[in-house]
Amino acid sequence: MPGFARRNGIAQEPAMPQQRKPPGAADPATPQGCSNFRLRQADRVVSRFYDNHLLPRTGLKTSQYSLLSHIAALAPVQPAVLAQHMGLEPSTLTRNLQPLIAQGWVLMGPGADARSRLLSLTAEGLAKRNEAKRAWKAAQLGFNERIGAERVAQLHALLEDCMRLMGPDPAQDEALARTASSAAPGRKPSRGAPAAASSSPSPSPSPSPSPSPSPSLSPSPSAAPRPARNPGELDV
């Protein structure tokens, strides 16, 4: 029989040739491309989807709604602590806070001493956050419907695992520790601080006026009642 080999007098069907990967074919289990770029690309796409729900209805971006939600849940909160909770650089947080303070939605009031500040929402800010929450809920349901609720749950779990494996940011923790120590009353000079020039008494200099906060960070008229600290309120 043509095309068949005989073994022990019995015709055998020839074995199928083993398929080989074409040259340059990628292994599906091997990551391809820059992970950072792919995550940033996904972030832009998802942020645009949420912003398309929030901006027309509330005038807020998703990042601004997230900021209002975190302040509502943590208030009164120091800016450095808020930055750590949100994973933001202090300079980025300051820049994002300025328009919310200018609108009268966020109050930056005095803290435990002259060097510290505390953030909370005004009554107008709490009302704006509640208004935006309804638009955020519509965006959340739309995202779940577009991607699939099961996939979204898997995505959340995967992202949590990734953040846990990456670990905390040591630089951010160090910056927070410096902020806390500098705001503590009666703190000791740092190890590298210069010693006094002499032990003889010298006339004390006239006290300089305390620096006032910049106009964009000035306190708003009134603060809203402090909401309950329910972790479920942190929508974003």
Backbone as CSV, one residue per row, in Angstrom:
resi,resn,N_x,N_y,N_z,CA_x,CA_y,CA_z,C_x,C_y,C_z
1,MET,0.856,-1.191,0.000,0.000,0.000,0.000,0.887,1.234,0.000
2,PRO,0.674,2.100,-0.989,1.544,3.263,-1.050,1.264,4.211,0.100
3,GLY,2.344,4.760,0.617,2.205,5.728,1.706,2.109,5.097,3.068
4,PHE,2.071,3.761,3.167,1.974,3.092,4.457,3.214,2.229,4.654
5,ALA,3.745,2.233,5.848,4.888,1.365,6.174,4.359,0.053,6.744
6,ARG,5.123,-1.054,6.492,4.726,-2.357,7.012,5.591,-2.718,8.206
7,ARG,4.927,-3.188,9.246,5.631,-3.634,10.448,5.012,-4.949,10.872
8,ASN,5.865,-5.990,10.910,5.364,-7.335,11.227,4.251,-7.755,10.275
9,GLY,4.407,-7.352,9.024,3.450,-7.751,8.009,2.151,-6.984,8.047
10,ILE,2.041,-5.947,8.936,0.801,-5.171,9.061,1.085,-3.752,8.587
11,ALA,0.196,-3.248,7.748,0.375,-1.891,7.237,0.165,-0.891,8.364
12,GLN,1.098,0.036,8.529,1.040,1.065,9.579,0.856,2.438,8.914
13,GLU,-0.058,3.232,9.513,-0.240,4.595,9.015,0.965,5.425,9.436
14,PRO,1.539,6.166,8.517,2.717,6.957,8.887,2.378,8.016,9.930
15,ALA,3.347,8.278,10.821,3.156,9.292,11.876,3.083,10.673,11.255
16,MET,2.211,11.500,11.821,2.083,12.865,11.333,3.334,13.647,11.681
17,PRO,3.836,14.442,10.772,5.032,15.221,11.094,4.743,16.229,12.195
18,GLN,5.683,16.414,13.158,5.523,17.336,14.274,5.584,18.774,13.772
19,GLN,4.554,19.539,14.154,4.512,20.917,13.715,5.540,21.739,14.481
20,ARG,6.273,22.508,13.761,7.274,23.372,14.374,6.794,24.815,14.347
21,LYS,7.215,25.585,15.382,6.866,26.997,15.415,7.602,27.723,14.297
22,PRO,6.930,28.613,13.639,7.630,29.402,12.623,8.723,30.239,13.265
23,PRO,9.769,30.534,12.541,10.855,31.347,13.111,10.327,32.682,13.608
24,GLY,10.759,33.038,14.826,10.353,34.320,15.412,9.018,34.300,16.109
25,ALA,8.335,33.136,16.160,7.038,33.072,16.835,7.239,33.209,18.340
26,ALA,6.345,33.972,18.991,6.468,34.238,20.421,5.801,33.142,21.227
27,ASP,6.394,32.846,22.364,5.792,31.907,23.306,4.665,32.637,24.033
28,PRO,3.436,32.091,23.995,2.333,32.812,24.645,2.531,32.993,26.139
29,ALA,3.376,32.185,26.777,3.619,32.329,28.213,4.720,33.330,28.514
30,THR,5.357,33.881,27.500,6.440,34.837,27.703,5.931,36.248,27.480
31,PRO,6.076,37.148,28.462,5.604,38.529,28.278,6.300,39.191,27.089
32,GLN,5.543,39.927,26.328,6.064,40.643,25.170,5.831,42.136,25.368
33,GLY,6.824,42.940,25.035,6.664,44.382,25.146,6.916,44.880,26.563
34,CYS,6.818,46.195,26.732,7.095,46.853,28.018,5.849,46.811,28.901
35,SER,5.972,46.214,30.070,4.830,46.108,30.978,4.368,47.482,31.438
36,ASN,5.320,48.375,31.696,4.969,49.727,32.149,4.139,50.438,31.091
37,PHE,4.558,50.339,29.821,3.820,50.988,28.734,2.417,50.417,28.609
38,ARG,2.288,49.089,28.703,0.975,48.467,28.560,0.035,48.891,29.695
39,LEU,0.560,48.969,30.918,-0.276,49.395,32.039,-0.701,50.850,31.898
40,ARG,0.228,51.713,31.459,-0.118,53.118,31.271,-1.122,53.279,30.134
41,GLN,-0.971,52.468,29.105,-1.916,52.506,27.987,-3.309,52.086,28.460
42,ALA,-3.369,51.010,29.255,-4.659,50.561,29.794,-5.258,51.614,30.723
43,ASP,-4.395,52.267,31.513,-4.868,53.313,32.428,-5.515,54.460,31.650
44,ARG,-4.904,54.859,30.536,-5.473,55.948,29.731,-6.836,55.562,29.152
45,VAL,-6.934,54.320,28.679,-8.196,53.870,28.076,-9.306,53.820,29.129
46,VAL,-9.010,53.244,30.295,-10.034,53.122,31.342,-10.384,54.491,31.912
47,SER,-9.381,55.352,32.114,-9.654,56.699,32.635,-10.540,57.479,31.677
48,ARG,-10.306,57.340,30.372,-11.133,58.030,29.391,-12.580,57.534,29.458
49,PHE,-12.755,56.225,29.671,-14.106,55.662,29.768,-14.840,56.253,30.971
50,TYR,-14.171,56.318,32.132,-14.809,56.861,33.342,-15.024,58.364,33.217
51,ASP,-14.042,59.077,32.660,-14.179,60.531,32.509,-15.353,60.890,31.610
52,ASN,-15.622,60.066,30.590,-16.750,60.328,29.692,-18.090,60.235,30.419
53,HIS,-18.122,59.538,31.541,-19.342,59.482,32.355,-19.388,60.640,33.357
54,LEU,-18.238,60.980,33.963,-18.243,61.977,35.033,-18.209,63.416,34.529
55,LEU,-17.360,63.709,33.549,-17.170,65.098,33.122,-18.460,65.760,32.651
56,PRO,-19.236,65.144,31.756,-20.444,65.843,31.288,-21.474,66.077,32.389
57,ARG,-21.511,65.218,33.396,-22.557,65.312,34.416,-22.133,66.145,35.615
58,THR,-20.845,66.125,35.949,-20.403,66.763,37.194,-19.291,67.791,36.996
59,GLY,-18.629,67.780,35.849,-17.488,68.666,35.659,-16.229,68.178,36.332
60,LEU,-16.248,66.970,36.875,-15.086,66.403,37.564,-14.450,65.310,36.717
61,LYS,-13.132,65.236,36.799,-12.437,64.069,36.276,-12.479,62.959,37.321
62,THR,-12.198,61.741,36.860,-12.199,60.616,37.800,-11.156,60.810,38.891
63,SER,-9.996,61.381,38.552,-8.952,61.609,39.554,-9.411,62.596,40.621
64,GLN,-10.213,63.596,40.234,-10.711,64.564,41.210,-11.774,63.938,42.106
65,TYR,-12.635,63.110,41.510,-13.621,62.401,42.330,-12.930,61.469,43.322
66,SER,-11.877,60.794,42.875,-11.131,59.911,43.766,-10.543,60.694,44.933
67,LEU,-10.030,61.878,44.653,-9.452,62.707,45.707,-10.511,63.128,46.717
68,LEU,-11.667,63.563,46.239,-12.755,63.928,47.148,-13.208,62.730,47.987
69,SER,-13.260,61.546,47.383,-13.706,60.358,48.110,-12.716,59.980,49.215
70,HIS,-11.421,60.057,48.920,-10.426,59.715,49.940,-10.437,60.727,51.088
71,ILE,-10.587,62.003,50.772,-10.644,63.005,51.841,-11.896,62.791,52.682
72,ALA,-13.033,62.483,52.045,-14.269,62.244,52.793,-14.121,61.087,53.766
73,ALA,-13.396,60.044,53.366,-13.263,58.851,54.215,-12.202,59.020,55.293
74,LEU,-11.170,59.842,55.041,-10.038,59.928,55.964,-10.013,61.205,56.790
75,ALA,-10.843,62.179,56.460,-10.777,63.498,57.091,-11.040,63.434,58.592
76,PRO,-10.368,64.348,59.335,-9.323,65.271,58.883,-8.012,64.523,58.676
77,VAL,-7.320,64.800,57.588,-6.137,64.025,57.231,-5.010,64.957,56.804
78,GLN,-3.785,64.624,57.202,-2.624,65.383,56.761,-2.364,65.101,55.282
79,PRO,-1.909,66.109,54.525,-1.622,65.879,53.110,-0.652,64.724,52.868
80,ALA,0.383,64.582,53.714,1.355,63.510,53.509,0.708,62.138,53.688
81,VAL,-0.192,62.015,54.659,-0.881,60.740,54.878,-1.821,60.441,53.712
82,LEU,-2.502,61.471,53.222,-3.390,61.292,52.072,-2.599,60.855,50.842
83,ALA,-1.437,61.466,50.633,-0.600,61.093,49.489,-0.181,59.633,49.578
84,GLN,0.134,59.157,50.786,0.535,57.764,50.944,-0.632,56.827,50.654
85,HIS,-1.821,57.164,51.118,-2.990,56.314,50.877,-3.297,56.203,49.392
86,MET,-3.086,57.302,48.661,-3.441,57.319,47.247,-2.278,56.949,46.345
87,GLY,-1.081,56.743,46.924,0.079,56.402,46.122,0.530,57.536,45.223
88,LEU,0.448,58.775,45.723,0.817,59.948,44.941,2.064,60.606,45.508
89,GLU,2.810,61.264,44.639,3.896,62.113,45.097,3.296,63.357,45.755
90,PRO,3.938,63.890,46.824,3.390,65.092,47.480,3.182,66.253,46.519
91,SER,4.096,66.449,45.573,3.949,67.551,44.618,2.729,67.336,43.722
92,THR,2.482,66.079,43.332,1.303,65.778,42.510,0.025,66.029,43.294
93,LEU,0.017,65.630,44.560,-1.164,65.857,45.395,-1.440,67.348,45.537
94,THR,-0.400,68.141,45.802,-0.582,69.588,45.942,-1.174,70.186,44.677
95,ARG,-0.661,69.773,43.532,-1.156,70.289,42.258,-2.622,69.896,42.030
96,ASN,-2.987,68.665,42.400,-4.367,68.206,42.208,-5.341,68.841,43.200
97,LEU,-4.826,69.226,44.368,-5.694,69.831,45.381,-6.074,71.267,45.039
98,GLN,-5.209,71.987,44.369,-5.412,73.421,44.178,-6.748,73.782,43.538
99,PRO,-7.165,73.135,42.425,-8.476,73.506,41.869,-9.646,73.158,42.782
100,LEU,-9.523,72.091,43.579,-10.609,71.713,44.481,-10.723,72.707,45.637
101,ILE,-9.589,73.215,46.098,-9.607,74.241,47.143,-10.150,75.551,46.583
102,ALA,-9.730,75.883,45.358,-10.203,77.119,44.729,-11.715,77.111,44.516
103,GLN,-12.287,75.939,44.252,-13.733,75.814,44.069,-14.491,75.834,45.394
104,GLY,-13.769,75.760,46.511,-14.424,75.754,47.807,-14.928,74.393,48.233
105,TRP,-14.389,73.333,47.625,-14.826,71.977,47.955,-13.953,71.325,49.020
106,VAL,-12.709,71.744,49.128,-11.772,71.176,50.096,-11.302,72.283,51.024
107,LEU,-11.278,72.000,52.290,-10.800,72.922,53.311,-9.425,72.485,53.772
108,MET,-8.446,73.392,53.721,-7.132,73.133,54.305,-7.034,73.983,55.563
109,GLY,-7.222,73.326,56.702,-7.208,74.020,57.975,-5.935,73.761,58.749
110,PRO,-5.775,74.446,59.900,-4.580,74.255,60.726,-4.556,72.873,61.360
111,GLY,-3.342,72.386,61.598,-3.169,71.094,62.245,-2.816,71.248,63.708
112,ALA,-2.026,70.297,64.222,-1.670,70.304,65.640,-0.740,71.449,65.989
113,ASP,0.026,71.950,65.030,0.929,73.064,65.273,0.946,73.948,64.042
114,ALA,1.786,74.990,64.090,1.798,75.972,63.004,2.338,75.405,61.703
115,ARG,3.070,74.296,61.764,3.696,73.744,60.565,2.816,72.724,59.841
116,SER,1.790,72.220,60.480,1.003,71.138,59.888,-0.344,71.656,59.397
117,ARG,-0.946,70.912,58.462,-2.241,71.235,57.901,-3.104,69.977,57.884
118,LEU,-4.412,70.183,57.910,-5.357,69.080,57.847,-6.380,69.377,56.747
119,LEU,-6.728,68.335,56.010,-7.667,68.447,54.898,-9.008,67.853,55.276
120,SER,-10.074,68.500,54.838,-11.424,67.968,54.995,-12.278,68.565,53.884
121,LEU,-13.487,68.041,53.734,-14.406,68.547,52.726,-15.308,69.611,53.328
122,THR,-15.609,70.636,52.552,-16.641,71.584,52.935,-18.006,70.962,52.647
123,ALA,-19.065,71.645,53.072,-20.411,71.145,52.779,-20.632,71.068,51.273
124,GLU,-20.104,72.066,50.548,-20.230,72.046,49.086,-19.417,70.897,48.487
125,GLY,-18.262,70.623,49.070,-17.438,69.528,48.571,-18.080,68.174,48.790
126,LEU,-18.741,67.998,49.932,-19.419,66.733,50.197,-20.603,66.545,49.242
127,ALA,-21.317,67.651,48.952,-22.423,67.556,48.002,-21.918,67.228,46.598
128,LYS,-20.785,67.821,46.211,-20.209,67.535,44.888,-19.751,66.083,44.814
129,ARG,-19.170,65.576,45.892,-18.726,64.180,45.904,-19.911,63.233,45.774
130,ASN,-21.026,63.519,46.473,-22.207,62.670,46.385,-22.822,62.725,44.986
131,GLU,-22.794,63.902,44.365,-23.293,64.030,42.999,-22.444,63.196,42.034
132,ALA,-21.124,63.285,42.203,-20.221,62.548,41.306,-20.290,61.049,41.550
133,LYS,-20.665,60.643,42.754,-20.720,59.212,43.051,-21.751,58.510,42.180
134,ARG,-22.849,59.194,41.883,-23.878,58.583,41.030,-23.345,58.376,39.610
135,ALA,-22.590,59.370,39.110,-22.005,59.225,37.773,-20.928,58.147,37.771
136,TRP,-20.157,58.076,38.863,-19.129,57.033,38.958,-19.767,55.647,38.964
137,LYS,-20.912,55.511,39.650,-21.588,54.220,39.709,-22.026,53.789,38.312
138,ALA,-22.515,54.752,37.518,-22.916,54.420,36.155,-21.708,53.977,35.337
139,ALA,-20.566,54.653,35.537,-19.354,54.253,34.819,-18.901,52.861,35.246
140,GLN,-18.990,52.579,36.539,-18.569,51.277,37.055,-19.421,50.150,36.465
141,LEU,-20.730,50.363,36.434,-21.612,49.340,35.877,-21.372,49.175,34.376
142,GLY,-21.114,50.292,33.684,-20.831,50.205,32.263,-19.542,49.464,31.974
143,PHE,-18.532,49.685,32.806,-17.257,48.986,32.637,-17.432,47.488,32.888
144,ASN,-18.175,47.143,33.936,-18.419,45.732,34.229,-19.163,45.044,33.083
145,GLU,-20.116,45.771,32.478,-20.875,45.188,31.375,-19.998,45.036,30.132
146,ARG,-19.126,46.014,29.895,-18.286,45.962,28.697,-17.244,44.844,28.806
147,ILE,-16.610,44.701,29.956,-15.529,43.733,30.132,-16.044,42.385,30.612
148,GLY,-17.104,42.418,31.412,-17.602,41.196,32.045,-17.256,41.211,33.523
149,ALA,-18.273,41.023,34.378,-18.057,41.131,35.823,-17.010,40.138,36.319
150,GLU,-17.021,38.928,35.768,-16.045,37.919,36.209,-14.626,38.344,35.845
151,ARG,-14.449,38.880,34.649,-13.119,39.346,34.255,-12.664,40.518,35.108
152,VAL,-13.591,41.422,35.440,-13.231,42.563,36.269,-12.775,42.095,37.653
153,ALA,-13.483,41.113,38.216,-13.066,40.568,39.517,-11.688,39.932,39.420
154,GLN,-11.421,39.202,38.336,-10.100,38.609,38.134,-9.033,39.694,37.970
155,LEU,-9.385,40.762,37.265,-8.451,41.872,37.083,-8.102,42.517,38.413
156,HIS,-9.103,42.743,39.256,-8.848,43.332,40.579,-7.914,42.443,41.395
157,ALA,-8.179,41.138,41.386,-7.339,40.217,42.153,-5.911,40.211,41.628
158,LEU,-5.753,40.230,40.307,-4.416,40.230,39.722,-3.664,41.511,40.083
159,LEU,-4.352,42.652,40.026,-3.707,43.923,40.359,-3.309,43.954,41.837
160,GLU,-4.170,43.420,42.705,-3.824,43.369,44.128,-2.574,42.518,44.344
161,ASP,-2.496,41.372,43.657,-1.317,40.516,43.777,-0.068,41.238,43.276
162,CYS,-0.200,41.942,42.161,0.953,42.666,41.613,1.450,43.722,42.589
163,MET,0.542,44.489,43.182,0.955,45.535,44.127,1.570,44.934,45.380
164,ARG,1.019,43.793,45.813,1.589,43.141,47.000,3.003,42.642,46.712
165,LEU,3.204,42.049,45.523,4.520,41.521,45.180,5.541,42.641,44.946
166,MET,5.101,43.751,44.400,6.005,44.876,44.189,6.433,45.504,45.511
167,GLY,5.555,45.457,46.513,5.909,45.973,47.827,5.742,47.470,47.913
168,PRO,5.928,48.034,49.123,5.786,49.473,49.311,6.918,50.246,48.655
169,ASP,6.711,51.548,48.542,7.718,52.435,47.960,8.570,52.992,49.096
170,PRO,9.838,52.575,49.242,10.651,53.066,50.356,10.832,54.575,50.330
171,ALA,10.960,55.165,49.156,11.161,56.611,49.070,9.950,57.358,49.603
172,GLN,8.745,56.854,49.291,7.540,57.512,49.780,7.406,57.363,51.287
173,ASP,7.749,56.184,51.827,7.697,55.989,53.274,8.684,56.905,53.989
174,GLU,9.868,57.079,53.393,10.865,57.948,54.007,10.398,59.400,54.004
175,ALA,9.763,59.829,52.901,9.259,61.201,52.828,8.161,61.429,53.859
176,LEU,7.286,60.427,54.046,6.232,60.541,55.046,6.820,60.623,56.450
177,ALA,7.857,59.821,56.724,8.487,59.856,58.043,9.131,61.218,58.304
178,ARG,9.754,61.803,57.279,10.362,63.127,57.443,9.299,64.183,57.724
179,THR,8.171,64.079,57.021,7.102,65.048,57.243,6.550,64.940,58.651
180,ALA,6.357,63.706,59.128,5.814,63.512,60.472,6.779,64.016,61.539
181,SER,8.086,63.753,61.351,9.063,64.177,62.352,9.226,65.693,62.365
182,SER,9.134,66.327,61.187,9.290,67.782,61.139,8.103,68.499,61.745
183,ALA,6.932,67.842,61.720,5.734,68.462,62.290,5.596,68.186,63.773
184,ALA,6.400,67.254,64.332,6.279,66.902,65.747,6.802,68.045,66.607
185,PRO,6.058,68.479,67.646,6.533,69.555,68.517,7.720,69.108,69.345
186,GLY,8.631,70.052,69.626,9.790,69.755,70.457,10.741,68.778,69.837
187,ARG,10.830,68.739,68.504,11.698,67.772,67.860,13.154,68.167,68.053
188,LYS,14.052,67.211,68.040,15.471,67.448,68.189,16.071,67.789,66.837
189,PRO,17.175,68.567,66.831,17.803,68.865,65.548,18.337,67.598,64.921
190,SER,18.424,67.600,63.594,18.914,66.427,62.885,20.366,66.194,63.204
191,ARG,20.840,64.946,62.884,22.190,64.553,63.253,23.231,65.457,62.607
192,GLY,22.938,65.953,61.419,23.913,66.784,60.740,23.777,68.259,61.039
193,ALA,22.941,68.649,62.003,22.734,70.063,62.289,23.964,70.643,62.948
194,PRO,24.355,71.900,62.622,25.539,72.504,63.215,25.311,72.843,64.671
195,ALA,26.376,72.752,65.454,26.300,73.062,66.876,26.321,74.566,67.062
196,ALA,25.951,75.013,68.287,25.960,76.445,68.582,27.383,76.961,68.534
197,ALA,27.560,78.223,68.112,28.899,78.778,67.939,29.598,78.972,69.265
198,SER,28.910,79.387,70.296,29.544,79.602,71.605,28.495,79.438,72.678
199,SER,28.969,79.279,73.932,28.036,79.096,75.039,27.616,80.411,75.650
200,SER,28.254,81.541,75.245,27.905,82.826,75.824,26.536,83.244,75.330
201,PRO,25.747,83.874,76.222,24.397,84.262,75.804,24.452,85.330,74.733
202,SER,23.565,85.266,73.817,23.485,86.272,72.773,22.057,86.765,72.684
203,PRO,21.891,88.001,72.270,20.522,88.525,72.205,19.680,87.713,71.230
204,SER,18.502,87.389,71.686,17.633,86.568,70.833,17.095,87.427,69.708
205,PRO,17.069,86.868,68.489,16.559,87.651,67.359,15.061,87.872,67.473
206,SER,14.621,88.935,66.871,13.189,89.227,66.893,12.461,88.153,66.117
207,PRO,11.332,87.713,66.641,10.616,86.610,65.958,10.119,87.056,64.594
208,SER,10.345,86.172,63.617,9.881,86.461,62.265,8.451,85.990,62.120
209,PRO,7.656,86.704,61.341,6.253,86.283,61.189,6.154,84.926,60.523
210,SER,5.173,84.154,60.956,4.970,82.824,60.387,4.519,82.961,58.948
211,PRO,5.074,82.112,58.059,4.645,82.207,56.657,3.197,81.803,56.497
212,SER,2.471,82.568,55.726,1.068,82.262,55.490,0.940,81.365,54.280
213,PRO,-0.047,80.502,54.256,-0.203,79.615,53.100,-0.506,80.404,51.845
214,SER,-0.168,79.811,50.705,-0.413,80.473,49.434,-1.905,80.657,49.237
215,PRO,-2.306,81.677,48.445,-3.733,81.934,48.284,-4.521,80.713,47.824
216,SER,-3.908,79.874,46.977,-4.642,78.722,46.474,-4.873,77.666,47.531
217,LEU,-4.089,77.734,48.631,-4.242,76.748,49.705,-4.875,77.365,50.937
218,SER,-5.477,78.517,50.831,-6.079,79.154,51.995,-7.347,78.408,52.384
219,PRO,-7.695,78.420,53.710,-8.858,77.661,54.154,-10.142,78.182,53.534
220,SER,-11.067,77.292,53.294,-12.388,77.647,52.807,-13.266,78.043,53.987
221,PRO,-14.432,78.620,53.732,-15.237,79.158,54.825,-15.672,78.141,55.850
222,SER,-16.154,76.993,55.450,-16.715,76.066,56.428,-16.452,74.648,56.007
223,ALA,-16.358,73.769,56.993,-16.108,72.359,56.713,-17.380,71.571,56.888
224,ALA,-17.531,70.518,56.110,-18.705,69.658,56.221,-18.562,68.765,57.436
225,PRO,-19.678,68.239,57.969,-19.570,67.282,59.076,-18.721,66.090,58.684
226,ARG,-17.952,65.606,59.631,-17.031,64.510,59.364,-17.795,63.217,59.112
227,PRO,-17.602,62.577,57.953,-18.332,61.333,57.662,-17.729,60.150,58.409
228,ALA,-18.515,59.072,58.482,-18.007,57.851,59.115,-16.886,57.266,58.273
229,ARG,-15.876,56.688,58.936,-14.729,56.106,58.243,-15.065,54.682,57.836
230,ASN,-15.823,54.570,56.766,-16.205,53.260,56.259,-15.333,52.935,55.050
231,PRO,-14.523,51.866,55.108,-13.671,51.563,53.964,-14.449,51.387,52.664
232,GLY,-15.713,51.007,52.745,-16.497,50.846,51.543,-16.773,52.148,50.830
233,GLU,-16.556,53.304,51.513,-16.802,54.578,50.873,-15.708,54.937,49.885
234,LEU,-14.560,54.271,49.969,-13.482,54.560,49.044,-13.778,53.898,47.719
235,ASP,-14.568,54.579,46.894,-15.012,53.982,45.637,-13.848,53.842,44.669
236,VAL,-12.982,54.855,44.614,-11.883,54.828,43.660,-10.605,55.222,44.363
